[in-house]
Amino acid sequence: MPGQSETGDRQAWHALGVEEALAAQATPRSGLAPQEARARLAQRGPNALTPPAQRSVLARFAAQFANLLILVLIAAAAIAATVGDLKDASVILLVVVANAVIGFIQEGRAERALAAISGMLAPNATVLRGGRRRTVPAEEVVPGDLVVLEPGDRVPADLRLLEARALAIEEAALTGESVPSAKHTDPVPPEAPLGDRACLAFTGTIVASGTGLGLVVATGDDTEVGRIGRAMRETVAPKTPLVRRMEEFARLLAAAMTAIGIAAFAWGVWVVGLPVSEMALAAVALFVAAIPEGLPSILTVTLAIGVQRMAARNAIVRRLPAVEGLGSVDVICTDKTGTLTANVMTVRALVTPEGRFGVSGEGYAPRGGVEDDSGRDITFALPEGVRRLARAAALCNDAALEEGAEGWTVAGDPMEGALLAFAAKAGAEAAREAWPRRDMIPFDPAHRFMATLHHDAEGAALVVLKGAPEAVFGRCAEVPAPAREAVAALAAEGMRVIALAERALPHRTAALEAEDVASGMTFLGLCGLIDPPRPEAAPAVAECRAAGIQVKMITGDHPQTAAAIARAVGIAEVPVAIEGAGFEALPEAERPAAAERADVFARVSPLGKLALVEALQARGHTVAMTGDGVNDAVALKRADIGVAMGRGGTEAARQAAEIVLADDNFATIAAAVREGRHIYDNLRKAILFLLPVNGGECLAVLAAILAGTEMPITPLQILWVNMVSSAILAMSLAFEPEEPDVMQRPPRPREEKLLDRFLIWRIVLVSFLFVSGINIAFKLMLAAGAPVEEARTAAVCALVAMETWYLFSVRFLRAPSLTLERAFGTRAVWVSLAGVTLSQAAFVWATPLQAVFATASLGIAPLALAFALGTGVFLALEAEKALLRRRPAR
């Protein structure tokens, strides 16, 4: 953009007047000459955003192997192949590939946020070139072009407005403002927030009404949207808490097993004197035993089940780890419009010379009534002043209300729709037929009012004036002092205030002139409009606060309006509000403290939202950020959990987020946090179930290596247990119901370890019980004269029986599992039990599996022994729980 590349100050354009802007660009009112436009296009490049870099399918699949535990398994397969055990190597590699395929499928689509932002660019633009009006592809628009704006047009580039006739532009996607922004040509201060830059039009926004002419001052990556796209490319999305914890766990386990494997190999070769090939296979068994191969699929299934449950609550999850990440959130930065509020303008208060009145009813539906200051419905006995105010609200109005499948909607300006709904509630719906419009003065930001001329059946002429209070008051013969004072009071309650006045004109006046509304108007009253809070927002905020989660409002609206809504929904009794410009002006070191202290952030720019998220993360918070516009995309990507709006949001926001709300409702976020905590509990139980199984296997192999004896279970048998029986049983834990206190606990600390001291103790205890059971079954079978294949089969059956009994115990970490209700568990537990029984029967007696896993058929005695060992593990753990429950009492 010239203002940026030549002067180094992109905001300088805001302060320029019309003629100065033209002079700085050296562009006449007729526009660029066609040859000059072509030269600038060659010099500046097309008006397009830099496309996002995307990984190929092969690169995405290869990334699934970038995991330490997977690399250890690949190394184990390589060792097995080196010593000639191709069967073991093949099965291990098959497991590795299966895990990679699952991860590849569940990873989700590559991010397309930048592509979605690029989709905001208009396909064509109307420009003046060489004094002629031309339609050109938007990519060919260059700095210095004059762009013609008309209703419905998508702005093709950033423009300095030279003409604005009743021009209003829908900028919600960029600024967060819930109503179209009125535009004018007067310069604004360079430091003005994005939403206040009324002399500029921005790429991708839509002309709601009026016409305009603008000088192109920025194209492509130099536009406001382009800056967001550049920030998107430079912003690195943080890893979810689960991913961070699993990576840390993988590093510790891989390092420990590598050290133990090398030590065991050295012991077996140099101390016990075993052959190198035999010890290599023993090391392979040790690696296979230590790594929970079924864990990735268990995590995936548990998260996928959580995704289904969250979808039933209108929260659509785009990336699986985000499901659990919600359970770690301790700060929610929420948008106001449409999330905490209904995104429907509603008249809530009236002030006439007769006093103040309330208006009931929700949304644009013409259902409700007028109430006096005590809350009593007076719809059927309205004061004359309220009747005249309602008639004026219906007449000086271009909107229309429509009833459809999704209820009542407004065609036109939302504020005019709210005034029309009020008029209908007050019984003035027939005013338009009784007083047809004859002429009008359209709304213009320069004078901030609209006026309409009407005749009744006898030809009586009436002019109605509607606009900002300060614009209307000066045109009225008299305005009561209480009405003037009421403007500030209504604004303090978060309302937008509209004033109305009327005046009788000579009979059958045919045209409306500016002089007709310059003075002598009769003041009718004020209408206080608000986008009211959703009824479910306050309970949801209260639930989050009870769960130790801070709720902060981030909005493009004014601080006073935002603070009033924050009070209404219970974010704070006395909300601390800060404007985005003030926050961004703080030194970076002071931002985290300011972010912690404030409850409301108003008039926030896109990069200000990013700075806010980073400031909160610097304080150690796990941040969920909601948003719906392109202006939110960067912050959504940087937040720990990005939450986009599905109904009113842009595609750019949805693609940048991990979770999309189908109903745009804050209460859905609270429900999703509850579900996230529930899922984490179930994941924790699944991990606590799987790790002792691996611990027992690992200890059994390690004990055999140290003693120089035969291994009680082989690597392939270990893979069978880990990938089949353990996986089937662990999956049932994904269906466990949520704990009663799930939303009464504080959020998990950001750096909390996956395994605390209690879980480590339980894993160690159960691992020793399992290794004892494995060795008892193996040794007793050998002592009874059974061949080694049969003894190993009995050891595997004992391991499966013990983990089956352990499942019933692990469902309740401290509570007893011997009650009748808890013993029977959920239906998923019994389905998994049936699955394990059938699969284990095939493992023992099916001939093809006997050939693969070197198993042998068993009689009743080994199976009875396995059952007894499983029962013993269950009773031992129930005794340990009882001791733990007594400790606090002592």
MOJOGI-V91571 format. One record per residue. N is the residue number from 0. RES is the residue in three letters. PSI is psi in whole degrees, -180 to 180 (NA if undefined). NEAR is the number of other C-alpha atoms within 8 Angstrom. Layout:
((N:RES:PSI:NEAR) (N:RES:PSI:NEAR))
//
This chain:
((0:MET:140:11) (1:PRO:-44:10) (2:GLY:-21:13) (3:GLN:-47:9) (4:SER:-30:8) (5:GLU:-39:6) (6:THR:-12:8) (7:GLY:10:7) (8:ASP:97:8) (9:ARG:-26:9) (10:GLN:-5:9) (11:ALA:-28:9) (12:TRP:-30:11) (13:HIS:-37:13) (14:ALA:-8:10) (15:LEU:139:9) (16:GLY:176:9) (17:VAL:-52:10) (18:GLU:-38:6) (19:GLU:-39:8) (20:ALA:-43:11) (21:LEU:-42:12) (22:ALA:-40:8) (23:ALA:-31:6) (24:GLN:-10:8) (25:ALA:42:6) (26:THR:121:11) (27:PRO:168:7) (28:ARG:-16:7) (29:SER:-6:10) (30:GLY:179:14) (31:LEU:151:14) (32:ALA:145:8) (33:PRO:-41:8) (34:GLN:-35:6) (35:GLU:-39:8) (36:ALA:-41:11) (37:ARG:-39:8) (38:ALA:-42:8) (39:ARG:-35:11) (40:LEU:-41:12) (41:ALA:-35:8) (42:GLN:-45:6) (43:ARG:-24:7) (44:GLY:169:7) (45:PRO:156:12) (46:ASN:75:13) (47:ALA:156:10) (48:LEU:149:9) (49:THR:125:7) (50:PRO:152:7) (51:PRO:148:8) (52:ALA:134:4) (53:GLN:143:6) (54:ARG:147:7) (55:SER:165:6) (56:VAL:-40:6) (57:LEU:-42:6) (58:ALA:-39:8) (59:ARG:-39:10) (60:PHE:-40:11) (61:ALA:-31:8) (62:ALA:-22:7) (63:GLN:-19:10) (64:PHE:-2:9) (65:ALA:62:8) (66:ASN:131:9) (67:LEU:-41:9) (68:LEU:-38:11) (69:ILE:-41:10) (70:LEU:-36:10) (71:VAL:-41:10) (72:LEU:-40:14) (73:ILE:-41:11) (74:ALA:-40:8) (75:ALA:-41:14) (76:ALA:-40:14) (77:ALA:-41:9) (78:ILE:-44:12) (79:ALA:-42:15) (80:ALA:-36:11) (81:THR:-39:7) (82:VAL:8:9) (83:GLY:2:6) (84:ASP:78:9) (85:LEU:-29:8) (86:LYS:-47:6) (87:ASP:-43:12) (88:ALA:-42:14) (89:SER:-45:9) (90:VAL:-41:9) (91:ILE:-45:14) (92:LEU:-34:11) (93:LEU:-41:8) (94:VAL:-43:9) (95:VAL:-47:11) (96:VAL:-40:8) (97:ALA:-44:8) (98:ASN:-39:10) (99:ALA:-41:11) (100:VAL:-44:9) (101:ILE:-47:9) (102:GLY:-40:11) (103:PHE:-44:11) (104:ILE:-42:7) (105:GLN:-10:8) (106:GLU:-29:8) (107:GLY:173:8) (108:ARG:151:4) (109:ALA:153:6) (110:GLU:138:7) (111:ARG:26:10) (112:ALA:-43:14) (113:LEU:-36:12) (114:ALA:-38:10) (115:ALA:-39:11) (116:ILE:-41:13) (117:SER:-33:10) (118:GLY:-11:7) (119:MET:-20:8) (120:LEU:138:14) (121:ALA:144:11) (122:PRO:-35:8) (123:ASN:164:10) (124:ALA:149:14) (125:THR:121:11) (126:VAL:160:13) (127:LEU:122:15) (128:ARG:126:14) (129:GLY:30:9) (130:GLY:1:8) (131:ARG:148:7) (132:ARG:126:8) (133:ARG:149:8) (134:THR:121:8) (135:VAL:157:10) (136:PRO:141:9) (137:ALA:-31:12) (138:GLU:-19:9) (139:GLU:0:9) (140:VAL:136:15) (141:VAL:159:14) (142:PRO:133:12) (143:GLY:-15:11) (144:ASP:150:15) (145:LEU:120:14) (146:VAL:131:13) (147:VAL:130:12) (148:LEU:132:12) (149:GLU:160:10) (150:PRO:134:10) (151:GLY:-14:8) (152:ASP:145:8) (153:ARG:125:11) (154:VAL:125:16) (155:PRO:-17:14) (156:ALA:173:17) (157:ASP:129:15) (158:LEU:143:13) (159:ARG:116:15) (160:LEU:130:15) (161:LEU:-29:10) (162:GLU:143:10) (163:ALA:106:13) (164:ARG:103:9) (165:ALA:36:13) (166:LEU:126:16) (167:ALA:134:12) (168:ILE:133:14) (169:GLU:109:11) (170:GLU:17:12) (171:ALA:-37:11) (172:ALA:-23:12) (173:LEU:-35:12) (174:THR:-20:14) (175:GLY:-2:13) (176:GLU:137:12) (177:SER:-12:8) (178:VAL:155:9) (179:PRO:147:12) (180:SER:123:11) (181:ALA:136:11) (182:LYS:152:13) (183:HIS:180:13) (184:THR:-1:13) (185:ASP:140:7) (186:PRO:152:9) (187:VAL:159:10) (188:PRO:144:7) (189:PRO:-29:9) (190:GLU:5:5) (191:ALA:140:8) (192:PRO:161:11) (193:LEU:-43:8) (194:GLY:-15:10) (195:ASP:4:6) (196:ARG:71:10) (197:ALA:-13:12) (198:CYS:7:13) (199:LEU:150:11) (200:ALA:138:14) (201:PHE:148:13) (202:THR:134:14) (203:GLY:-14:12) (204:THR:165:13) (205:ILE:134:12) (206:VAL:118:16) (207:ALA:-39:11) (208:SER:164:11) (209:GLY:-175:12) (210:THR:163:13) (211:GLY:169:13) (212:LEU:130:12) (213:GLY:147:14) (214:LEU:126:14) (215:VAL:121:15) (216:VAL:-10:14) (217:ALA:141:13) (218:THR:162:16) (219:GLY:-130:12) (220:ASP:-13:14) (221:ASP:-7:9) (222:THR:171:14) (223:GLU:-42:10) (224:VAL:-38:14) (225:GLY:-38:11) (226:ARG:-39:10) (227:ILE:-43:14) (228:GLY:-41:14) (229:ARG:-42:9) (230:ALA:-35:9) (231:MET:-42:12) (232:ARG:-33:9) (233:GLU:-14:6) (234:THR:129:9) (235:VAL:123:7) (236:ALA:131:8) (237:PRO:157:7) (238:LYS:146:7) (239:THR:158:11) (240:PRO:-41:10) (241:LEU:-44:9) (242:VAL:-43:9) (243:ARG:-44:9) (244:ARG:-39:10) (245:MET:-37:9) (246:GLU:-41:9) (247:GLU:-43:8) (248:PHE:-43:9) (249:ALA:-41:11) (250:ARG:-46:10) (251:LEU:-46:8) (252:LEU:-43:10) (253:ALA:-43:11) (254:ALA:-44:8) (255:ALA:-45:8) (256:MET:-32:11) (257:THR:-44:8) (258:ALA:-45:8) (259:ILE:-40:8) (260:GLY:-44:11) (261:ILE:-43:9) (262:ALA:-43:8) (263:ALA:-40:12) (264:PHE:-46:12) (265:ALA:-42:9) (266:TRP:-48:11) (267:GLY:-40:14) (268:VAL:-48:12) (269:TRP:-22:8) (270:VAL:-52:7) (271:VAL:-28:10) (272:GLY:25:7) (273:LEU:154:10) (274:PRO:151:7) (275:VAL:-42:7) (276:SER:-41:7) (277:GLU:-41:8) (278:MET:-31:13) (279:ALA:-44:12) (280:LEU:-35:11) (281:ALA:-39:12) (282:ALA:-38:13) (283:VAL:-45:13) (284:ALA:-39:12) (285:LEU:-46:14) (286:PHE:-46:14) (287:VAL:-38:13) (288:ALA:-36:15) (289:ALA:-27:11) (290:ILE:124:10) (291:PRO:84:10) (292:GLU:-31:10) (293:GLY:-9:11) (294:LEU:-45:10) (295:PRO:-44:9) (296:SER:-35:10) (297:ILE:-46:12) (298:LEU:-44:9) (299:THR:-47:11) (300:VAL:-44:10) (301:THR:-44:13) (302:LEU:-39:13) (303:ALA:-38:9) (304:ILE:-40:10) (305:GLY:-38:12) (306:VAL:-44:12) (307:GLN:-42:8) (308:ARG:-39:9) (309:MET:-35:13) (310:ALA:-36:10) (311:ALA:-21:7) (312:ARG:19:9) (313:ASN:20:10) (314:ALA:112:14) (315:ILE:122:11) (316:VAL:125:13) (317:ARG:-26:9) (318:ARG:124:10) (319:LEU:-48:13) (320:PRO:-21:10) (321:ALA:-23:12) (322:VAL:-51:15) (323:GLU:-33:15) (324:GLY:-33:14) (325:LEU:-32:13) (326:GLY:-14:16) (327:SER:-8:14) (328:VAL:134:15) (329:ASP:-2:11) (330:VAL:129:12) (331:ILE:117:13) (332:CYS:108:12) (333:THR:144:14) (334:ASP:159:12) (335:LYS:-59:11) (336:THR:121:12) (337:GLY:-13:12) (338:THR:-59:13) (339:LEU:-26:14) (340:THR:171:13) (341:ALA:-7:12) (342:ASN:35:10) (343:VAL:115:11) (344:MET:136:14) (345:THR:136:15) (346:VAL:122:13) (347:ARG:-25:11) (348:ALA:145:11) (349:LEU:141:13) (350:VAL:117:13) (351:THR:173:13) (352:PRO:-16:9) (353:GLU:-12:7) (354:GLY:-167:6) (355:ARG:142:10) (356:PHE:158:11) (357:GLY:161:12) (358:VAL:127:13) (359:SER:172:9) (360:GLY:153:9) (361:GLU:147:8) (362:GLY:-156:10) (363:TYR:0:14) (364:ALA:131:10) (365:PRO:50:9) (366:ARG:131:9) (367:GLY:-161:9) (368:GLY:-174:12) (369:VAL:138:14) (370:GLU:151:14) (371:ASP:-176:11) (372:ASP:-10:8) (373:SER:1:5) (374:GLY:7:7) (375:ARG:133:7) (376:ASP:126:8) (377:ILE:24:10) (378:THR:-36:10) (379:PHE:9:4) (380:ALA:56:5) (381:LEU:141:10) (382:PRO:153:7) (383:GLU:-37:6) (384:GLY:-37:11) (385:VAL:-38:10) (386:ARG:-46:12) (387:ARG:-37:9) (388:LEU:-42:12) (389:ALA:-41:14) (390:ARG:-44:11) (391:ALA:-39:13) (392:ALA:-32:14) (393:ALA:-36:14) (394:LEU:-48:12) (395:CYS:71:12) (396:ASN:131:9) (397:ASP:-1:7) (398:ALA:168:11) (399:ALA:144:9) (400:LEU:137:12) (401:GLU:137:8) (402:GLU:125:8) (403:GLY:-166:7) (404:ALA:-31:4) (405:GLU:18:5) (406:GLY:-161:7) (407:TRP:133:11) (408:THR:166:10) (409:VAL:135:12) (410:ALA:104:9) (411:GLY:-159:9) (412:ASP:132:11) (413:PRO:-37:10) (414:MET:-37:10) (415:GLU:-34:11) (416:GLY:-39:16) (417:ALA:-40:14) (418:LEU:-37:13) (419:LEU:-39:14) (420:ALA:-41:13) (421:PHE:-44:14) (422:ALA:-41:14) (423:ALA:-40:12) (424:LYS:-32:13) (425:ALA:7:13) (426:GLY:20:9) (427:ALA:22:12) (428:GLU:-21:8) (429:ALA:3:7) (430:ALA:-37:10) (431:ARG:-34:10) (432:GLU:-38:6) (433:ALA:-30:8) (434:TRP:76:11) (435:PRO:149:9) (436:ARG:138:11) (437:ARG:-30:10) (438:ASP:170:10) (439:MET:158:10) (440:ILE:109:10) (441:PRO:159:8) (442:PHE:137:10) (443:ASP:130:12) (444:PRO:-23:11) (445:ALA:-38:5) (446:HIS:-10:7) (447:ARG:37:10) (448:PHE:167:14) (449:MET:142:13) (450:ALA:144:14) (451:THR:148:15) (452:LEU:134:14) (453:HIS:152:12) (454:HIS:144:14) (455:ASP:-172:10) (456:ALA:-26:7) (457:GLU:-2:5) (458:GLY:4:8) (459:ALA:136:12) (460:ALA:136:14) (461:LEU:129:11) (462:VAL:134:13) (463:VAL:133:14) (464:LEU:135:15) (465:LYS:135:14) (466:GLY:-167:12) (467:ALA:142:11) (468:PRO:-44:11) (469:GLU:-28:6) (470:ALA:-32:11) (471:VAL:-41:15) (472:PHE:-43:10) (473:GLY:-11:7) (474:ARG:-1:11) (475:CYS:147:13) (476:ALA:-36:9) (477:GLU:137:7) (478:VAL:119:9) (479:PRO:144:7) (480:ALA:-41:6) (481:PRO:-32:6) (482:ALA:-40:13) (483:ARG:-41:9) (484:GLU:-30:8) (485:ALA:-25:9) (486:VAL:-50:11) (487:ALA:-37:8) (488:ALA:-43:8) (489:LEU:-40:12) (490:ALA:-37:12) (491:ALA:-23:10) (492:GLU:8:9) (493:GLY:18:13) (494:MET:150:11) (495:ARG:135:9) (496:VAL:129:13) (497:ILE:133:12) (498:ALA:147:13) (499:LEU:146:16) (500:ALA:164:15) (501:GLU:168:13) (502:ARG:137:10) (503:ALA:136:8) (504:LEU:167:10) (505:PRO:151:7) (506:HIS:131:7) (507:ARG:35:8) (508:THR:127:8) (509:ALA:-28:6) (510:ALA:151:7) (511:LEU:125:11) (512:GLU:159:7) (513:ALA:-34:7) (514:GLU:-25:6) (515:ASP:-23:8) (516:VAL:14:12) (517:ALA:-28:8) (518:SER:172:10) (519:GLY:10:9) (520:MET:151:12) (521:THR:118:10) (522:PHE:128:12) (523:LEU:-42:13) (524:GLY:-175:14) (525:LEU:146:14) (526:CYS:125:12) (527:GLY:116:13) (528:LEU:145:15) (529:ILE:150:11) (530:ASP:99:11) (531:PRO:153:11) (532:PRO:146:11) (533:ARG:142:10) (534:PRO:-32:5) (535:GLU:-4:7) (536:ALA:-47:14) (537:ALA:-47:11) (538:PRO:-36:9) (539:ALA:-41:11) (540:VAL:-42:14) (541:ALA:-39:10) (542:GLU:-41:10) (543:CYS:-43:13) (544:ARG:-37:10) (545:ALA:-28:9) (546:ALA:8:11) (547:GLY:20:11) (548:ILE:124:13) (549:GLN:140:9) (550:VAL:124:13) (551:LYS:135:13) (552:MET:128:13) (553:ILE:120:13) (554:THR:156:15) (555:GLY:0:12) (556:ASP:178:11) (557:HIS:151:8) (558:PRO:-41:13) (559:GLN:-45:10) (560:THR:-46:13) (561:ALA:-43:15) (562:ALA:-37:13) (563:ALA:-43:11) (564:ILE:-40:11) (565:ALA:-39:14) (566:ARG:-44:12) (567:ALA:-35:9) (568:VAL:-3:12) (569:GLY:19:10) (570:ILE:-39:13) (571:ALA:149:8) (572:GLU:-41:6) (573:VAL:87:5) (574:PRO:137:12) (575:VAL:116:9) (576:ALA:145:11) (577:ILE:139:11) (578:GLU:148:11) (579:GLY:-40:13) (580:ALA:-39:11) (581:GLY:-39:8) (582:PHE:-45:11) (583:GLU:-27:10) (584:ALA:-15:6) (585:LEU:149:8) (586:PRO:148:7) (587:GLU:-33:6) (588:ALA:-24:5) (589:GLU:-12:8) (590:ARG:-43:13) (591:PRO:-43:13) (592:ALA:-41:8) (593:ALA:-39:9) (594:ALA:-38:10) (595:GLU:-39:8) (596:ARG:-37:7) (597:ALA:150:12) (598:ASP:-28:13) (599:VAL:131:16) (600:PHE:111:15) (601:ALA:155:15) (602:ARG:48:15) (603:VAL:133:15) (604:SER:165:13) (605:PRO:-48:13) (606:LEU:-22:9) (607:GLY:-35:12) (608:LYS:-40:12) (609:LEU:-45:11) (610:ALA:-37:9) (611:LEU:-46:11) (612:VAL:-46:13) (613:GLU:-36:10) (614:ALA:-42:11) (615:LEU:-39:14) (616:GLN:-32:10) (617:ALA:-24:8) (618:ARG:6:9) (619:GLY:13:7) (620:HIS:150:11) (621:THR:116:12) (622:VAL:130:15) (623:ALA:132:14) (624:MET:128:15) (625:THR:156:14) (626:GLY:163:15) (627:ASP:-16:14) (628:GLY:173:15) (629:VAL:-33:13) (630:ASN:-19:13) (631:ASP:-13:14) (632:ALA:-42:16) (633:VAL:-46:16) (634:ALA:-36:14) (635:LEU:-40:17) (636:LYS:-38:15) (637:ARG:-28:14) (638:ALA:157:14) (639:ASP:-40:14) (640:ILE:114:16) (641:GLY:130:17) (642:VAL:113:15) (643:ALA:159:17) (644:MET:132:17) (645:GLY:-31:13) (646:ARG:-50:8) (647:GLY:2:8) (648:GLY:165:13) (649:THR:160:12) (650:GLU:-33:9) (651:ALA:-44:15) (652:ALA:-43:18) (653:ARG:-40:17) (654:GLN:-25:11) (655:ALA:-16:14) (656:ALA:161:15) (657:GLU:-28:14) (658:ILE:139:15) (659:VAL:129:14) (660:LEU:119:16) (661:ALA:-22:10) (662:ASP:7:9) (663:ASP:36:13) (664:ASN:131:11) (665:PHE:-34:11) (666:ALA:-30:11) (667:THR:-32:13) (668:ILE:-45:10) (669:ALA:-42:12) (670:ALA:-37:9) (671:ALA:-37:12) (672:VAL:-43:11) (673:ARG:-46:11) (674:GLU:-37:13) (675:GLY:-41:15) (676:ARG:-39:14) (677:HIS:-45:13) (678:ILE:-41:15) (679:TYR:-40:10) (680:ASP:-45:9) (681:ASN:-36:13) (682:LEU:-41:12) (683:ARG:-41:9) (684:LYS:-40:11) (685:ALA:-42:13) (686:ILE:-42:9) (687:LEU:-27:11) (688:PHE:-43:13) (689:LEU:-41:12) (690:LEU:-40:10) (691:PRO:-31:13) (692:VAL:-47:13) (693:ASN:-37:14) (694:GLY:-44:14) (695:GLY:-42:15) (696:GLU:-46:14) (697:CYS:-44:12) (698:LEU:-36:11) (699:ALA:-44:14) (700:VAL:-43:15) (701:LEU:-41:10) (702:ALA:-40:8) (703:ALA:-40:12) (704:ILE:-47:15) (705:LEU:-36:11) (706:ALA:-12:7) (707:GLY:29:9) (708:THR:177:7) (709:GLU:145:6) (710:MET:137:10) (711:PRO:-21:13) (712:ILE:147:13) (713:THR:166:9) (714:PRO:-42:12) (715:LEU:-36:10) (716:GLN:-36:10) (717:ILE:-43:13) (718:LEU:-38:12) (719:TRP:-49:9) (720:VAL:-46:11) (721:ASN:-39:13) (722:MET:-18:10) (723:VAL:-75:11) (724:SER:-46:13) (725:SER:-42:14) (726:ALA:-43:13) (727:ILE:-45:11) (728:LEU:-43:14) (729:ALA:-32:13) (730:MET:-29:13) (731:SER:-25:11) (732:LEU:-19:14) (733:ALA:-19:13) (734:PHE:6:10) (735:GLU:138:9) (736:PRO:159:5) (737:GLU:152:7) (738:GLU:147:6) (739:PRO:-31:4) (740:ASP:23:6) (741:VAL:-31:10) (742:MET:16:11) (743:GLN:-8:8) (744:ARG:154:8) (745:PRO:157:8) (746:PRO:152:11) (747:ARG:138:8) (748:PRO:147:6) (749:ARG:-37:9) (750:GLU:20:4) (751:GLU:139:6) (752:LYS:154:6) (753:LEU:-37:8) (754:LEU:119:7) (755:ASP:-179:7) (756:ARG:-39:6) (757:PHE:-46:7) (758:LEU:-38:9) (759:ILE:-43:9) (760:TRP:-44:8) (761:ARG:-39:8) (762:ILE:-44:12) (763:VAL:-47:10) (764:LEU:-51:8) (765:VAL:-36:11) (766:SER:-42:14) (767:PHE:-36:11) (768:LEU:-41:10) (769:PHE:-46:15) (770:VAL:-34:12) (771:SER:-46:8) (772:GLY:-42:13) (773:ILE:-48:15) (774:ASN:-36:11) (775:ILE:-48:9) (776:ALA:-44:15) (777:PHE:-47:13) (778:LYS:-42:9) (779:LEU:-38:8) (780:MET:-41:13) (781:LEU:-39:11) (782:ALA:-30:7) (783:ALA:3:6) (784:GLY:11:6) (785:ALA:147:9) (786:PRO:161:7) (787:VAL:-34:7) (788:GLU:-42:9) (789:GLU:-38:13) (790:ALA:-42:15) (791:ARG:-38:13) (792:THR:-41:14) (793:ALA:-38:15) (794:ALA:-41:17) (795:VAL:-42:12) (796:CYS:-38:11) (797:ALA:-41:17) (798:LEU:-44:14) (799:VAL:-40:11) (800:ALA:-41:12) (801:MET:-41:17) (802:GLU:-28:12) (803:THR:-46:11) (804:TRP:-35:12) (805:TYR:-33:12) (806:LEU:-43:11) (807:PHE:-30:12) (808:SER:-40:13) (809:VAL:-16:10) (810:ARG:-25:10) (811:PHE:109:9) (812:LEU:-36:7) (813:ARG:-29:8) (814:ALA:151:6) (815:PRO:147:10) (816:SER:9:11) (817:LEU:-1:7) (818:THR:156:7) (819:LEU:-45:6) (820:GLU:-44:6) (821:ARG:-29:8) (822:ALA:-37:9) (823:PHE:-27:7) (824:GLY:-162:9) (825:THR:168:8) (826:ARG:-34:6) (827:ALA:-35:9) (828:VAL:-44:11) (829:TRP:-32:10) (830:VAL:-44:8) (831:SER:-36:12) (832:LEU:-41:10) (833:ALA:-41:8) (834:GLY:-42:9) (835:VAL:-40:12) (836:THR:-45:8) (837:LEU:-44:8) (838:SER:-38:10) (839:GLN:-33:10) (840:ALA:-41:9) (841:ALA:-38:9) (842:PHE:-38:11) (843:VAL:-42:13) (844:TRP:-14:11) (845:ALA:127:9) (846:THR:-43:6) (847:PRO:-39:6) (848:LEU:-32:13) (849:GLN:-38:13) (850:ALA:-38:8) (851:VAL:-45:6) (852:PHE:6:9) (853:ALA:51:8) (854:THR:171:13) (855:ALA:155:10) (856:SER:146:8) (857:LEU:154:11) (858:GLY:-168:6) (859:ILE:-41:6) (860:ALA:-49:6) (861:PRO:-36:11) (862:LEU:-39:12) (863:ALA:-39:8) (864:LEU:-43:10) (865:ALA:-42:16) (866:PHE:-42:11) (867:ALA:-41:8) (868:LEU:-40:12) (869:GLY:-43:16) (870:THR:-39:10) (871:GLY:-41:8) (872:VAL:-45:14) (873:PHE:-47:13) (874:LEU:-37:8) (875:ALA:-41:8) (876:LEU:-35:9) (877:GLU:-36:12) (878:ALA:-40:8) (879:GLU:-40:8) (880:LYS:-42:12) (881:ALA:-40:10) (882:LEU:-41:8) (883:LEU:-37:9) (884:ARG:-26:9) (885:ARG:-23:8) (886:ARG:-46:7) (887:PRO:-35:6) (888:ALA:-36:5) (889:ARG:NA:4))
//
